[in-house]
Structures are given as structure tokens and as C-alpha cells.
Amino acid sequence: PITAVMKERILVMDGGFGTTLQEYQLKEKDFRGQLFAKHDKDLKGCNDVLCLSNPSLVADIHERFLEAGANILSTNTFNAQAISLKGYHLENKVSEINLAAAVIARSIANQYHCEEHPVYVFGSMGPTEKCISLDEISRDALLKAYKEQAEALMMGGVDGFIIETIFDAENALIALQ
């Protein structure tokens, strides 16, 4: 388990997935792939959908982080909950995107994992577009969105979760539930 390894060594987390994606200068067609070629909404900027439409690109980024020395991969699921995906008309793809993201990261992690260089996968759960403190969303709706995301990430084999870049403390507390 990761807790035992952490007592013996420092583990290095991967870098920013979104900022790394910017290096690729992706176009709309890269986000759509074949799967979403006829989707009714622009998908450029929906990094999470790449887990379905361009999984080899997602895998490549994970490999880059591991080759640079990372021990912890975070899934490409920063905005992969129904609240954020609704703007792209992808709220019905939450489970599919998160499961795919976890499976991709787990597969790459398993290829690199060894006793000398352990590798773990954390499910990334980021902010939503709505804040409880501003009464933009109910606690129940937010909890439902994070729960759906977390369950799919667990099914895909993550070792833990990272709750990241949430500026509303109440939202973060809901994500931790």
C-alpha cells in the first residue's frame, strides 16, 4: 500500500495535465475523434473527453510524467463530473469518461510499476462550475455529481483521490464525502 511506501521514500506526483495538453495545440477534431465526430456541441477545451476520443494521447502524457520520475499519476478527470460536463452536452458520459481515464492511467502505471519505482493512480476530482457558498447548487446535487465520478474512478482501479483546485471550502468538503 501507498502508506507503507510513503514511510520509506518520497513520492513524486505528476505535473499539470491541462498545461501539458496545451503543448499539443489540439484542434476541435482532436477532441472529437471518431466517437464524437457528429456531436452537437464544440468539445475543444473539454480535456476529459480525450479519455474516450483520443486515449493514446492521454496515455502518452502519463508516460511522459513517469519517464520524468513521477510515482503518482492523476487521472485526466479534473472536470469529469456532470456539472462541468453539462456545458459540453456530455453529462451522460460521466461514468464512461472516468472509467476510461482510470483504466488508461492504471494500465500505464502497471507497465512502469516496480519495487524500485512504485507507481500509483489517483482519481482527480476538481472544481465544478457551481459553488454551494453562492447558492448556485444544492449539497445533494453536488454530492451526487462527485459520487458518480468517484464510483467510476474506483471501478477503473484508482489507488486514491486528489481533490484539487477547489476554491469553495464547502464544495471541497462535499467532494471528500
C-alpha positions, 0 to 999 in steps of 0.5 A: 500500500501507498502508506507503507511506501510513503514511510520509506521514500518520497513520492513524486506526483505528476505535473499539470495535465491541462498545461501539458495538453496545451503543448499539443495545440489540439484542434476541435477534431482532436477532441472529437475523434471518431466517437464524437465526430457528429456531436452537437456541441464544440468539445475543444477545451473539454480535456476529459473527453480525450479519455474516450476520443483520443486515449493514446494521447492521454496515455502518452502524457502519463508516460511522459510524467513517469519517464520524468520520475513521477510515482503518482499519476492523476487521472485526466478527470479534473472536470469529469463530473456532470456539472462541468460536463453539462456545458459540453452536452456530455453529462451522460458520459460521466461514468464512461469518461472516468472509467476510461481515464482510470483504466488508461492511467492504471494500465500505464502505471502497471507497465512502469510499476516496480519495487524500485519505482512504485507507481500509483493512480489517483482519481482527480476530482476538481472544481465544478462550475457551481459553488454551494457558498453562492447558492448556485447548487444544492449539497445533494446535487453536488454530492451526487455529481462527485459520487458518480465520478468517484464510483467510476474512478474506483471501478477503473482501479484508482489507488486514491483521490486528489481533490484539487483546485477547489476554491469553495471550502464547502464544495471541497468538503462535499467532494471528500464525502 
